[in-house]
């Protein structure tokens, strides 16, 4: 099971920097980097909500589930 994080894609679509997102959401650059690179084990719903608000998107725009059997 893999959950893929697409924060980079949304940042590019919104022409926003990681620094700006970090400031708007209120999390450290280090924690945002961990999340962005798929190294996070969990995310608080309040953090996900803040990211969606800052990027004007839905959770499904950021998160994607892929099964281990999916070859793509």
Predicted model as a PDB file, atoms N, CA, C, CB and O in Angstrom, pLDDT in the B-factor column:
MODEL        1                                                                  
ATOM      1  N   UNK A   1       0.847  -1.182   0.000  1.00 56.00           N  
ATOM      2  CA  UNK A   1       0.000   0.000   0.000  1.00 56.00           C  
ATOM      3  C   UNK A   1       0.883   1.232   0.000  1.00 56.00           C  
ATOM      4  CB  UNK A   1      -0.959   0.005   1.216  1.00 56.00           C  
ATOM      5  O   UNK A   1       1.861   1.318   0.743  1.00 56.00           O  
ATOM      6  N   UNK A   2       0.521   2.181  -0.845  1.00 87.00           N  
ATOM      7  CA  UNK A   2       1.285   3.424  -0.906  1.00 87.00           C  
ATOM      8  C   UNK A   2       0.341   4.600  -1.069  1.00 87.00           C  
ATOM      9  CB  UNK A   2       2.305   3.388  -2.059  1.00 87.00           C  
ATOM     10  O   UNK A   2      -0.571   4.577  -1.896  1.00 87.00           O  
ATOM     11  N   UNK A   3       0.573   5.618  -0.273  1.00 89.00           N  
ATOM     12  CA  UNK A   3      -0.149   6.867  -0.436  1.00 89.00           C  
ATOM     13  C   UNK A   3       0.852   7.864  -0.993  1.00 89.00           C  
ATOM     14  CB  UNK A   3      -0.789   7.368   0.920  1.00 89.00           C  
ATOM     15  O   UNK A   3       1.877   8.143  -0.371  1.00 89.00           O  
ATOM     16  N   UNK A   4       0.553   8.393  -2.159  1.00 91.00           N  
ATOM     17  CA  UNK A   4       1.430   9.321  -2.856  1.00 91.00           C  
ATOM     18  C   UNK A   4       0.974  10.745  -2.544  1.00 91.00           C  
ATOM     19  CB  UNK A   4       1.427   9.053  -4.394  1.00 91.00           C  
ATOM     20  O   UNK A   4      -0.219  11.048  -2.588  1.00 91.00           O  
ATOM     21  N   UNK A   5       1.926  11.609  -2.231  1.00 93.00           N  
ATOM     22  CA  UNK A   5       1.638  12.997  -1.899  1.00 93.00           C  
ATOM     23  C   UNK A   5       1.991  13.870  -3.107  1.00 93.00           C  
ATOM     24  CB  UNK A   5       2.430  13.449  -0.627  1.00 93.00           C  
ATOM     25  O   UNK A   5       3.101  13.794  -3.634  1.00 93.00           O  
ATOM     26  N   UNK A   6       1.043  14.692  -3.537  1.00 94.00           N  
ATOM     27  CA  UNK A   6       1.231  15.534  -4.720  1.00 94.00           C  
ATOM     28  C   UNK A   6       1.301  17.019  -4.359  1.00 94.00           C  
ATOM     29  CB  UNK A   6       0.100  15.297  -5.716  1.00 94.00           C  
ATOM     30  O   UNK A   6       0.755  17.853  -5.081  1.00 94.00           O  
ATOM     31  N   UNK A   7       1.952  17.352  -3.276  1.00 95.00           N  
ATOM     32  CA  UNK A   7       2.061  18.767  -2.893  1.00 95.00           C  
ATOM     33  C   UNK A   7       2.865  19.535  -3.934  1.00 95.00           C  
ATOM     34  CB  UNK A   7       2.717  18.910  -1.499  1.00 95.00           C  
ATOM     35  O   UNK A   7       2.516  20.672  -4.255  1.00 95.00           O  
ATOM     36  N   UNK A   8       3.924  18.950  -4.465  1.00 93.00           N  
ATOM     37  CA  UNK A   8       4.746  19.624  -5.478  1.00 93.00           C  
ATOM     38  C   UNK A   8       3.908  20.031  -6.692  1.00 93.00           C  
ATOM     39  CB  UNK A   8       5.903  18.711  -5.921  1.00 93.00           C  
ATOM     40  O   UNK A   8       4.061  21.130  -7.224  1.00 93.00           O  
ATOM     41  N   UNK A   9       3.026  19.132  -7.120  1.00 94.00           N  
ATOM     42  CA  UNK A   9       2.180  19.410  -8.277  1.00 94.00           C  
ATOM     43  C   UNK A   9       1.278  20.608  -7.992  1.00 94.00           C  
ATOM     44  CB  UNK A   9       1.334  18.171  -8.643  1.00 94.00           C  
ATOM     45  O   UNK A   9       1.152  21.513  -8.817  1.00 94.00           O  
ATOM     46  N   UNK A  10       0.654  20.602  -6.818  1.00 95.00           N  
ATOM     47  CA  UNK A  10      -0.258  21.697  -6.468  1.00 95.00           C  
ATOM     48  C   UNK A  10       0.503  23.005  -6.268  1.00 95.00           C  
ATOM     49  CB  UNK A  10      -1.049  21.351  -5.197  1.00 95.00           C  
ATOM     50  O   UNK A  10       0.002  24.072  -6.622  1.00 95.00           O  
ATOM     51  N   UNK A  11       1.705  22.932  -5.705  1.00 95.00           N  
ATOM     52  CA  UNK A  11       2.516  24.149  -5.553  1.00 95.00           C  
ATOM     53  C   UNK A  11       2.828  24.744  -6.928  1.00 95.00           C  
ATOM     54  CB  UNK A  11       3.836  23.840  -4.785  1.00 95.00           C  
ATOM     55  O   UNK A  11       2.752  25.959  -7.111  1.00 95.00           O  
ATOM     56  N   UNK A  12       3.174  23.897  -7.884  1.00 95.00           N  
ATOM     57  CA  UNK A  12       3.479  24.377  -9.236  1.00 95.00           C  
ATOM     58  C   UNK A  12       2.234  24.969  -9.884  1.00 95.00           C  
ATOM     59  CB  UNK A  12       4.040  23.234 -10.106  1.00 95.00           C  
ATOM     60  O   UNK A  12       2.312  26.019 -10.521  1.00 95.00           O  
ATOM     61  N   UNK A  13       1.090  24.314  -9.732  1.00 95.00           N  
ATOM     62  CA  UNK A  13      -0.156  24.821 -10.318  1.00 95.00           C  
ATOM     63  C   UNK A  13      -0.536  26.177  -9.731  1.00 95.00           C  
ATOM     64  CB  UNK A  13      -1.295  23.819 -10.096  1.00 95.00           C  
ATOM     65  O   UNK A  13      -1.066  27.040 -10.432  1.00 95.00           O  
ATOM     66  N   UNK A  14      -0.262  26.357  -8.449  1.00 95.00           N  
ATOM     67  CA  UNK A  14      -0.634  27.605  -7.767  1.00 95.00           C  
ATOM     68  C   UNK A  14       0.491  28.642  -7.790  1.00 95.00           C  
ATOM     69  CB  UNK A  14      -1.024  27.311  -6.324  1.00 95.00           C  
ATOM     70  O   UNK A  14       0.336  29.757  -7.292  1.00 95.00           O  
ATOM     71  N   UNK A  15       1.642  28.248  -8.385  1.00 96.00           N  
ATOM     72  CA  UNK A  15       2.815  29.131  -8.443  1.00 96.00           C  
ATOM     73  C   UNK A  15       3.173  29.655  -7.052  1.00 96.00           C  
ATOM     74  CB  UNK A  15       2.554  30.312  -9.402  1.00 96.00           C  
ATOM     75  O   UNK A  15       3.361  30.853  -6.838  1.00 96.00           O  
ATOM     76  N   UNK A  16       3.259  28.703  -6.114  1.00 95.00           N  
ATOM     77  CA  UNK A  16       3.550  29.023  -4.729  1.00 95.00           C  
ATOM     78  C   UNK A  16       4.826  28.294  -4.307  1.00 95.00           C  
ATOM     79  CB  UNK A  16       2.357  28.641  -3.809  1.00 95.00           C  
ATOM     80  O   UNK A  16       5.070  27.163  -4.728  1.00 95.00           O  
ATOM     81  N   UNK A  17       5.621  28.936  -3.487  1.00 95.00           N  
ATOM     82  CA  UNK A  17       6.852  28.306  -2.998  1.00 95.00           C  
ATOM     83  C   UNK A  17       6.556  27.465  -1.759  1.00 95.00           C  
ATOM     84  CB  UNK A  17       7.927  29.377  -2.678  1.00 95.00           C  
ATOM     85  O   UNK A  17       5.535  27.646  -1.095  1.00 95.00           O  
ATOM     86  N   UNK A  18       7.460  26.553  -1.467  1.00 94.00           N  
ATOM     87  CA  UNK A  18       7.353  25.737  -0.260  1.00 94.00           C  
ATOM     88  C   UNK A  18       7.398  26.636   0.969  1.00 94.00           C  
ATOM     89  CB  UNK A  18       8.484  24.679  -0.204  1.00 94.00           C  
ATOM     90  O   UNK A  18       6.690  26.395   1.946  1.00 94.00           O  
ATOM     91  N   UNK A  19       8.225  27.665   0.920  1.00 95.00           N  
ATOM     92  CA  UNK A  19       8.337  28.603   2.044  1.00 95.00           C  
ATOM     93  C   UNK A  19       7.007  29.295   2.292  1.00 95.00           C  
ATOM     94  CB  UNK A  19       9.437  29.648   1.776  1.00 95.00           C  
ATOM     95  O   UNK A  19       6.568  29.402   3.437  1.00 95.00           O  
ATOM     96  N   UNK A  20       6.362  29.766   1.231  1.00 96.00           N  
ATOM     97  CA  UNK A  20       5.077  30.439   1.381  1.00 96.00           C  
ATOM     98  C   UNK A  20       4.022  29.494   1.945  1.00 96.00           C  
ATOM     99  CB  UNK A  20       4.614  31.001   0.039  1.00 96.00           C  
ATOM    100  O   UNK A  20       3.249  29.882   2.821  1.00 96.00           O  
ATOM    101  N   UNK A  21       3.984  28.249   1.448  1.00 96.00           N  
ATOM    102  CA  UNK A  21       3.025  27.271   1.962  1.00 96.00           C  
ATOM    103  C   UNK A  21       3.288  26.998   3.437  1.00 96.00           C  
ATOM    104  CB  UNK A  21       3.096  25.960   1.153  1.00 96.00           C  
ATOM    105  O   UNK A  21       2.353  26.935   4.235  1.00 96.00           O  
ATOM    106  N   UNK A  22       4.537  26.838   3.795  1.00 96.00           N  
ATOM    107  CA  UNK A  22       4.915  26.597   5.189  1.00 96.00           C  
ATOM    108  C   UNK A  22       4.403  27.709   6.098  1.00 96.00           C  
ATOM    109  CB  UNK A  22       6.439  26.475   5.318  1.00 96.00           C  
ATOM    110  O   UNK A  22       3.864  27.446   7.173  1.00 96.00           O  
ATOM    111  N   UNK A  23       4.574  28.938   5.661  1.00 95.00           N  
ATOM    112  CA  UNK A  23       4.126  30.080   6.456  1.00 95.00           C  
ATOM    113  C   UNK A  23       2.601  30.133   6.553  1.00 95.00           C  
ATOM    114  CB  UNK A  23       4.655  31.381   5.852  1.00 95.00           C  
ATOM    115  O   UNK A  23       2.058  30.408   7.623  1.00 95.00           O  
ATOM    116  N   UNK A  24       1.911  29.870   5.444  1.00 95.00           N  
ATOM    117  CA  UNK A  24       0.446  29.922   5.440  1.00 95.00           C  
ATOM    118  C   UNK A  24      -0.171  28.820   6.296  1.00 95.00           C  
ATOM    119  CB  UNK A  24      -0.076  29.816   4.016  1.00 95.00           C  
ATOM    120  O   UNK A  24      -1.189  29.028   6.956  1.00 95.00           O  
ATOM    121  N   UNK A  25       0.462  27.637   6.276  1.00 95.00           N  
ATOM    122  CA  UNK A  25      -0.081  26.493   6.996  1.00 95.00           C  
ATOM    123  C   UNK A  25       0.339  26.518   8.470  1.00 95.00           C  
ATOM    124  CB  UNK A  25       0.376  25.187   6.336  1.00 95.00           C  
ATOM    125  O   UNK A  25      -0.378  26.013   9.334  1.00 95.00           O  
ATOM    126  N   UNK A  26       1.490  27.101   8.744  1.00 95.00           N  
ATOM    127  CA  UNK A  26       1.974  27.157  10.118  1.00 95.00           C  
ATOM    128  C   UNK A  26       2.730  25.918  10.544  1.00 95.00           C  
ATOM    129  CB  UNK A  26       0.834  27.374  11.043  1.00 95.00           C  
ATOM    130  O   UNK A  26       2.707  25.550  11.718  1.00 95.00           O  
ATOM    131  N   UNK A  27       3.408  25.263   9.594  1.00 94.00           N  
ATOM    132  CA  UNK A  27       4.282  24.140   9.932  1.00 94.00           C  
ATOM    133  C   UNK A  27       5.695  24.463   9.472  1.00 94.00           C  
ATOM    134  CB  UNK A  27       3.778  22.813   9.283  1.00 94.00           C  
ATOM    135  O   UNK A  27       5.900  25.304   8.597  1.00 94.00           O  
ATOM    136  N   UNK A  28       6.658  23.792  10.069  1.00 95.00           N  
ATOM    137  CA  UNK A  28       8.051  24.082   9.743  1.00 95.00           C  
ATOM    138  C   UNK A  28       8.388  23.575   8.344  1.00 95.00           C  
ATOM    139  CB  UNK A  28       8.992  23.449  10.781  1.00 95.00           C  
ATOM    140  O   UNK A  28       7.732  22.681   7.810  1.00 95.00           O  
ATOM    141  N   UNK A  29       9.413  24.165   7.778  1.00 94.00           N  
ATOM    142  CA  UNK A  29       9.901  23.723   6.466  1.00 94.00           C  
ATOM    143  C   UNK A  29      10.313  22.253   6.533  1.00 94.00           C  
ATOM    144  CB  UNK A  29      11.097  24.600   5.997  1.00 94.00           C  
ATOM    145  O   UNK A  29      10.079  21.496   5.591  1.00 94.00           O  
ATOM    146  N   UNK A  30      10.925  21.853   7.646  1.00 95.00           N  
ATOM    147  CA  UNK A  30      11.373  20.466   7.795  1.00 95.00           C  
ATOM    148  C   UNK A  30      10.187  19.500   7.762  1.00 95.00           C  
ATOM    149  CB  UNK A  30      12.159  20.296   9.108  1.00 95.00           C  
ATOM    150  O   UNK A  30      10.238  18.478   7.077  1.00 95.00           O  
ATOM    151  N   UNK A  31       9.124  19.821   8.497  1.00 94.00           N  
ATOM    152  CA  UNK A  31       7.948  18.947   8.504  1.00 94.00           C  
ATOM    153  C   UNK A  31       7.237  18.941   7.163  1.00 94.00           C  
ATOM    154  CB  UNK A  31       6.981  19.377   9.590  1.00 94.00           C  
ATOM    155  O   UNK A  31       6.742  17.899   6.733  1.00 94.00           O  
ATOM    156  N   UNK A  32       7.179  20.075   6.501  1.00 94.00           N  
ATOM    157  CA  UNK A  32       6.571  20.130   5.172  1.00 94.00           C  
ATOM    158  C   UNK A  32       7.393  19.313   4.180  1.00 94.00           C  
ATOM    159  CB  UNK A  32       6.447  21.591   4.690  1.00 94.00           C  
ATOM    160  O   UNK A  32       6.832  18.634   3.320  1.00 94.00           O  
ATOM    161  N   UNK A  33       8.701  19.372   4.295  1.00 93.00           N  
ATOM    162  CA  UNK A  33       9.579  18.604   3.425  1.00 93.00           C  
ATOM    163  C   UNK A  33       9.378  17.100   3.632  1.00 93.00           C  
ATOM    164  CB  UNK A  33      11.042  18.985   3.678  1.00 93.00           C  
ATOM    165  O   UNK A  33       9.340  16.336   2.667  1.00 93.00           O  
ATOM    166  N   UNK A  34       9.251  16.682   4.883  1.00 93.00           N  
ATOM    167  CA  UNK A  34       9.009  15.259   5.196  1.00 93.00           C  
ATOM    168  C   UNK A  34       7.698  14.806   4.561  1.00 93.00           C  
ATOM    169  CB  UNK A  34       8.971  15.024   6.739  1.00 93.00           C  
ATOM    170  O   UNK A  34       7.623  13.728   3.971  1.00 93.00           O  
ATOM    171  N   UNK A  35       6.683  15.626   4.687  1.00 92.00           N  
ATOM    172  CA  UNK A  35       5.382  15.308   4.103  1.00 92.00           C  
ATOM    173  C   UNK A  35       5.461  15.289   2.581  1.00 92.00           C  
ATOM    174  CB  UNK A  35       4.324  16.319   4.566  1.00 92.00           C  
ATOM    175  O   UNK A  35       4.970  14.360   1.939  1.00 92.00           O  
ATOM    176  N   UNK A  36       6.070  16.298   2.016  1.00 90.00           N  
ATOM    177  CA  UNK A  36       6.181  16.470   0.567  1.00 90.00           C  
ATOM    178  C   UNK A  36       6.950  15.322  -0.088  1.00 90.00           C  
ATOM    179  CB  UNK A  36       6.863  17.796   0.248  1.00 90.00           C  
ATOM    180  O   UNK A  36       6.640  14.918  -1.208  1.00 90.00           O  
ATOM    181  N   UNK A  37       7.937  14.811   0.608  1.00 89.00           N  
ATOM    182  CA  UNK A  37       8.775  13.742   0.056  1.00 89.00           C  
ATOM    183  C   UNK A  37       8.256  12.349   0.366  1.00 89.00           C  
ATOM    184  CB  UNK A  37      10.172  13.871   0.579  1.00 89.00           C  
ATOM    185  O   UNK A  37       8.920  11.357   0.067  1.00 89.00           O  
ATOM    186  N   UNK A  38       7.075  12.267   0.963  1.00 87.00           N  
ATOM    187  CA  UNK A  38       6.471  10.964   1.224  1.00 87.00           C  
ATOM    188  C   UNK A  38       7.087  10.205   2.378  1.00 87.00           C  
ATOM    189  CB  UNK A  38       6.555  10.133   0.012  1.00 87.00           C  
ATOM    190  O   UNK A  38       6.899   8.993   2.478  1.00 87.00           O  
ATOM    191  N   UNK A  39       7.809  10.867   3.244  1.00 91.00           N  
ATOM    192  CA  UNK A  39       8.467  10.211   4.376  1.00 91.00           C  
ATOM    193  C   UNK A  39       7.603  10.223   5.636  1.00 91.00           C  
ATOM    194  CB  UNK A  39       9.798  10.885   4.664  1.00 91.00           C  
ATOM    195  O   UNK A  39       7.928   9.546   6.611  1.00 91.00           O  
ATOM    196  N   UNK A  40       6.504  10.986   5.627  1.00 90.00           N  
ATOM    197  CA  UNK A  40       5.636  11.104   6.804  1.00 90.00           C  
ATOM    198  C   UNK A  40       4.847   9.815   7.007  1.00 90.00           C  
ATOM    199  CB  UNK A  40       4.672  12.308   6.656  1.00 90.00           C  
ATOM    200  O   UNK A  40       4.444   9.167   6.041  1.00 90.00           O  
ATOM    201  N   UNK A  41       4.631   9.452   8.248  1.00 91.00           N  
ATOM    202  CA  UNK A  41       3.833   8.272   8.586  1.00 91.00           C  
ATOM    203  C   UNK A  41       2.381   8.646   8.832  1.00 91.00           C  
ATOM    204  CB  UNK A  41       4.408   7.571   9.818  1.00 91.00           C  
ATOM    205  O   UNK A  41       1.502   7.785   8.787  1.00 91.00           O  
ATOM    206  N   UNK A  42       2.120   9.928   9.093  1.00 92.00           N  
ATOM    207  CA  UNK A  42       0.757  10.383   9.382  1.00 92.00           C  
ATOM    208  C   UNK A  42       0.661  11.872   9.086  1.00 92.00           C  
ATOM    209  CB  UNK A  42       0.365  10.087  10.863  1.00 92.00           C  
ATOM    210  O   UNK A  42       1.669  12.569   8.965  1.00 92.00           O  
ATOM    211  N   UNK A  43      -0.580  12.343   8.973  1.00 93.00           N  
ATOM    212  CA  UNK A  43      -0.832  13.769   8.828  1.00 93.00           C  
ATOM    213  C   UNK A  43      -2.093  14.088   9.615  1.00 93.00           C  
ATOM    214  CB  UNK A  43      -0.973  14.184   7.319  1.00 93.00           C  
ATOM    215  O   UNK A  43      -3.087  13.366   9.529  1.00 93.00           O  
ATOM    216  N   UNK A  44      -2.051  15.147  10.365  1.00 94.00           N  
ATOM    217  CA  UNK A  44      -3.231  15.576  11.105  1.00 94.00           C  
ATOM    218  C   UNK A  44      -4.249  16.129  10.118  1.00 94.00           C  
ATOM    219  CB  UNK A  44      -2.866  16.639  12.186  1.00 94.00           C  
ATOM    220  O   UNK A  44      -3.895  16.766   9.126  1.00 94.00           O  
ATOM    221  N   UNK A  45      -5.506  15.875  10.408  1.00 96.00           N  
ATOM    222  CA  UNK A  45      -6.552  16.401   9.537  1.00 96.00           C  
ATOM    223  C   UNK A  45      -6.550  17.923   9.543  1.00 96.00           C  
ATOM    224  CB  UNK A  45      -7.922  15.873   9.967  1.00 96.00           C  
ATOM    225  O   UNK A  45      -6.882  18.542   8.532  1.00 96.00           O  
ATOM    226  N   UNK A  46      -6.186  18.530  10.652  1.00 95.00           N  
ATOM    227  CA  UNK A  46      -6.122  19.997  10.702  1.00 95.00           C  
ATOM    228  C   UNK A  46      -5.011  20.521   9.787  1.00 95.00           C  
ATOM    229  CB  UNK A  46      -5.889  20.481  12.156  1.00 95.00           C  
ATOM    230  O   UNK A  46      -5.158  21.584   9.183  1.00 95.00           O  
ATOM    231  N   UNK A  47      -3.907  19.787   9.683  1.00 95.00           N  
ATOM    232  CA  UNK A  47      -2.824  20.173   8.777  1.00 95.00           C  
ATOM    233  C   UNK A  47      -3.259  19.996   7.334  1.00 95.00           C  
ATOM    234  CB  UNK A  47      -1.555  19.348   9.057  1.00 95.00           C  
ATOM    235  O   UNK A  47      -3.003  20.861   6.496  1.00 95.00           O  
ATOM    236  N   UNK A  48      -3.911  18.885   7.038  1.00 95.00           N  
ATOM    237  CA  UNK A  48      -4.421  18.650   5.680  1.00 95.00           C  
ATOM    238  C   UNK A  48      -5.425  19.733   5.301  1.00 95.00           C  
ATOM    239  CB  UNK A  48      -5.077  17.247   5.572  1.00 95.00           C  
ATOM    240  O   UNK A  48      -5.416  20.231   4.176  1.00 95.00           O  
ATOM    241  N   UNK A  49      -6.284  20.091   6.240  1.00 97.00           N  
ATOM    242  CA  UNK A  49      -7.260  21.151   5.989  1.00 97.00           C  
ATOM    243  C   UNK A  49      -6.565  22.480   5.685  1.00 97.00           C  
ATOM    244  CB  UNK A  49      -8.197  21.309   7.197  1.00 97.00           C  
ATOM    245  O   UNK A  49      -6.956  23.193   4.761  1.00 97.00           O  
ATOM    246  N   UNK A  50      -5.534  22.807   6.466  1.00 96.00           N  
ATOM    247  CA  UNK A  50      -4.801  24.058   6.256  1.00 96.00           C  
ATOM    248  C   UNK A  50      -4.084  24.071   4.915  1.00 96.00           C  
ATOM    249  CB  UNK A  50      -3.797  24.277   7.379  1.00 96.00           C  
ATOM    250  O   UNK A  50      -4.041  25.103   4.245  1.00 96.00           O  
ATOM    251  N   UNK A  51      -3.519  22.934   4.518  1.00 96.00           N  
ATOM    252  CA  UNK A  51      -2.844  22.833   3.219  1.00 96.00           C  
ATOM    253  C   UNK A  51      -3.865  23.021   2.091  1.00 96.00           C  
ATOM    254  CB  UNK A  51      -2.119  21.457   3.078  1.00 96.00           C  
ATOM    255  O   UNK A  51      -3.611  23.754   1.136  1.00 96.00           O  
ATOM    256  N   UNK A  52      -5.016  22.359   2.207  1.00 97.00           N  
ATOM    257  CA  UNK A  52      -6.058  22.489   1.187  1.00 97.00           C  
ATOM    258  C   UNK A  52      -6.562  23.925   1.098  1.00 97.00           C  
ATOM    259  CB  UNK A  52      -7.225  21.542   1.489  1.00 97.00           C  
ATOM    260  O   UNK A  52      -6.817  24.429   0.004  1.00 97.00           O  
ATOM    261  N   UNK A  53      -6.703  24.578   2.239  1.00 97.00           N  
ATOM    262  CA  UNK A  53      -7.157  25.978   2.250  1.00 97.00           C  
ATOM    263  C   UNK A  53      -6.117  26.871   1.572  1.00 97.00           C  
ATOM    264  CB  UNK A  53      -7.418  26.462   3.708  1.00 97.00           C  
ATOM    265  O   UNK A  53      -6.467  27.721   0.753  1.00 97.00           O  
ATOM    266  N   UNK A  54      -4.848  26.680   1.911  1.00 96.00           N  
ATOM    267  CA  UNK A  54      -3.778  27.500   1.346  1.00 96.00           C  
ATOM    268  C   UNK A  54      -3.622  27.291  -0.157  1.00 96.00           C  
ATOM    269  CB  UNK A  54      -2.467  27.194   2.043  1.00 96.00           C  
ATOM    270  O   UNK A  54      -3.320  28.231  -0.892  1.00 96.00           O  
ATOM    271  N   UNK A  55      -3.828  26.056  -0.609  1.00 96.00           N  
ATOM    272  CA  UNK A  55      -3.655  25.732  -2.027  1.00 96.00           C  
ATOM    273  C   UNK A  55      -4.971  25.766  -2.805  1.00 96.00           C  
ATOM    274  CB  UNK A  55      -3.020  24.363  -2.165  1.00 96.00           C  
ATOM    275  O   UNK A  55      -4.990  25.529  -4.013  1.00 96.00           O  
ATOM    276  N   UNK A  56      -6.070  26.062  -2.106  1.00 96.00           N  
ATOM    277  CA  UNK A  56      -7.394  26.111  -2.722  1.00 96.00           C  
ATOM    278  C   UNK A  56      -7.662  24.835  -3.521  1.00 96.00           C  
ATOM    279  CB  UNK A  56      -7.520  27.348  -3.632  1.00 96.00           C  
ATOM    280  O   UNK A  56      -7.905  24.871  -4.728  1.00 96.00           O  
ATOM    281  N   UNK A  57      -7.611  23.704  -2.808  1.00 96.00           N  
ATOM    282  CA  UNK A  57      -7.796  22.411  -3.456  1.00 96.00           C  
ATOM    283  C   UNK A  57      -8.525  21.454  -2.521  1.00 96.00           C  
ATOM    284  CB  UNK A  57      -6.442  21.818  -3.884  1.00 96.00           C  
ATOM    285  O   UNK A  57      -8.837  21.796  -1.381  1.00 96.00           O  
ATOM    286  N   UNK A  58      -8.786  20.266  -3.013  1.00 97.00           N  
ATOM    287  CA  UNK A  58      -9.418  19.202  -2.241  1.00 97.00           C  
ATOM    288  C   UNK A  58      -8.343  18.208  -1.787  1.00 97.00           C  
ATOM    289  CB  UNK A  58     -10.524  18.484  -3.081  1.00 97.00           C  
ATOM    290  O   UNK A  58      -7.286  18.127  -2.411  1.00 97.00           O  
ATOM    291  N   UNK A  59      -8.595  17.443  -0.703  1.00 96.00           N  
ATOM    292  CA  UNK A  59      -7.618  16.443  -0.267  1.00 96.00           C  
ATOM    293  C   UNK A  59      -7.212  15.467  -1.373  1.00 96.00           C  
ATOM    294  CB  UNK A  59      -8.174  15.670   0.898  1.00 96.00           C  
ATOM    295  O   UNK A  59      -6.060  15.038  -1.439  1.00 96.00           O  
ATOM    296  N   UNK A  60      -8.164  15.121  -2.240  1.00 95.00           N  
ATOM    297  CA  UNK A  60      -7.869  14.214  -3.350  1.00 95.00           C  
ATOM    298  C   UNK A  60      -6.913  14.790  -4.383  1.00 95.00           C  
ATOM    299  CB  UNK A  60      -9.136  13.827  -4.026  1.00 95.00           C  
ATOM    300  O   UNK A  60      -6.332  14.048  -5.175  1.00 95.00           O  
ATOM    301  N   UNK A  61      -6.747  16.111  -4.380  1.00 96.00           N  
ATOM    302  CA  UNK A  61      -5.776  16.735  -5.279  1.00 96.00           C  
ATOM    303  C   UNK A  61      -4.354  16.534  -4.764  1.00 96.00           C  
ATOM    304  CB  UNK A  61      -6.076  18.235  -5.437  1.00 96.00           C  
ATOM    305  O   UNK A  61      -3.388  16.631  -5.521  1.00 96.00           O  
ATOM    306  N   UNK A  62      -4.240  16.255  -3.474  1.00 95.00           N  
ATOM    307  CA  UNK A  62      -2.930  16.125  -2.828  1.00 95.00           C  
ATOM    308  C   UNK A  62      -2.563  14.668  -2.561  1.00 95.00           C  
ATOM    309  CB  UNK A  62      -2.911  16.905  -1.521  1.00 95.00           C  
ATOM    310  O   UNK A  62      -1.401  14.283  -2.684  1.00 95.00           O  
ATOM    311  N   UNK A  63      -3.560  13.861  -2.196  1.00 94.00           N  
ATOM    312  CA  UNK A  63      -3.326  12.472  -1.806  1.00 94.00           C  
ATOM    313  C   UNK A  63      -3.818  11.511  -2.873  1.00 94.00           C  
ATOM    314  CB  UNK A  63      -4.009  12.169  -0.478  1.00 94.00           C  
ATOM    315  O   UNK A  63      -4.888  11.700  -3.451  1.00 94.00           O  
ATOM    316  N   UNK A  64      -3.020  10.471  -3.130  1.00 94.00           N  
ATOM    317  CA  UNK A  64      -3.403   9.425  -4.077  1.00 94.00           C  
ATOM    318  C   UNK A  64      -3.024   8.083  -3.474  1.00 94.00           C  
ATOM    319  CB  UNK A  64      -2.717   9.631  -5.472  1.00 94.00           C  
ATOM    320  O   UNK A  64      -1.928   7.930  -2.937  1.00 94.00           O  
ATOM    321  N   UNK A  65      -3.920   7.116  -3.560  1.00 92.00           N  
ATOM    322  CA  UNK A  65      -3.643   5.763  -3.082  1.00 92.00           C  
ATOM    323  C   UNK A  65      -3.304   4.865  -4.263  1.00 92.00           C  
ATOM    324  CB  UNK A  65      -4.849   5.195  -2.292  1.00 92.00           C  
ATOM    325  O   UNK A  65      -3.995   4.863  -5.282  1.00 92.00           O  
ATOM    326  N   UNK A  66      -2.232   4.106  -4.106  1.00 88.00           N  
ATOM    327  CA  UNK A  66      -1.864   3.091  -5.097  1.00 88.00           C  
ATOM    328  C   UNK A  66      -1.608   1.786  -4.355  1.00 88.00           C  
ATOM    329  CB  UNK A  66      -0.600   3.527  -5.933  1.00 88.00           C  
ATOM    330  O   UNK A  66      -0.893   1.768  -3.352  1.00 88.00           O  
ATOM    331  N   UNK A  67      -2.182   0.707  -4.839  1.00 86.00           N  
ATOM    332  CA  UNK A  67      -1.927  -0.596  -4.218  1.00 86.00           C  
ATOM    333  C   UNK A  67      -0.537  -1.082  -4.634  1.00 86.00           C  
ATOM    334  CB  UNK A  67      -3.024  -1.638  -4.625  1.00 86.00           C  
ATOM    335  O   UNK A  67       0.033  -0.608  -5.617  1.00 86.00           O  
ATOM    336  N   UNK A  68      -0.015  -2.015  -3.884  1.00 78.00           N  
ATOM    337  CA  UNK A  68       1.314  -2.574  -4.200  1.00 78.00           C  
ATOM    338  C   UNK A  68       1.282  -3.311  -5.535  1.00 78.00           C  
ATOM    339  CB  UNK A  68       1.788  -3.533  -3.076  1.00 78.00           C  
ATOM    340  O   UNK A  68       2.319  -3.473  -6.177  1.00 78.00           O  
ATOM    341  N   UNK A  69       0.107  -3.756  -5.955  1.00 72.00           N  
ATOM    342  CA  UNK A  69      -0.016  -4.498  -7.190  1.00 72.00           C  
ATOM    343  C   UNK A  69      -0.103  -3.610  -8.413  1.00 72.00           C  
ATOM    344  CB  UNK A  69      -1.205  -5.375  -7.128  1.00 72.00           C  
ATOM    345  O   UNK A  69       0.004  -4.097  -9.539  1.00 72.00           O  
ATOM    346  N   UNK A  70      -0.301  -2.293  -8.209  1.00 60.00           N  
ATOM    347  CA  UNK A  70      -0.426  -1.350  -9.334  1.00 60.00           C  
ATOM    348  C   UNK A  70       0.958  -1.122  -9.962  1.00 60.00           C  
ATOM    349  CB  UNK A  70      -1.049   0.016  -8.855  1.00 60.00           C  
ATOM    350  O   UNK A  70       1.851  -0.610  -9.286  1.00 60.00           O  
ATOM    351  N   UNK A  71       1.157  -1.485 -11.226  1.00 63.00           N  
ATOM    352  CA  UNK A  71       2.474  -1.382 -11.841  1.00 63.00           C  
ATOM    353  C   UNK A  71       2.907   0.046 -12.159  1.00 63.00           C  
ATOM    354  CB  UNK A  71       2.495  -2.184 -13.090  1.00 63.00           C  
ATOM    355  O   UNK A  71       4.087   0.265 -12.432  1.00 63.00           O  
ATOM    356  N   UNK A  72       2.003   1.028 -12.135  1.00 58.00           N  
ATOM    357  CA  UNK A  72       2.379   2.388 -12.535  1.00 58.00           C  
ATOM    358  C   UNK A  72       3.084   3.147 -11.478  1.00 58.00           C  
ATOM    359  CB  UNK A  72       1.198   3.147 -12.940  1.00 58.00           C  
ATOM    360  O   UNK A  72       3.453   4.303 -11.690  1.00 58.00           O  
TER     361      UNK A  72                                                      
ENDMDL                                                                          
END                                                                             
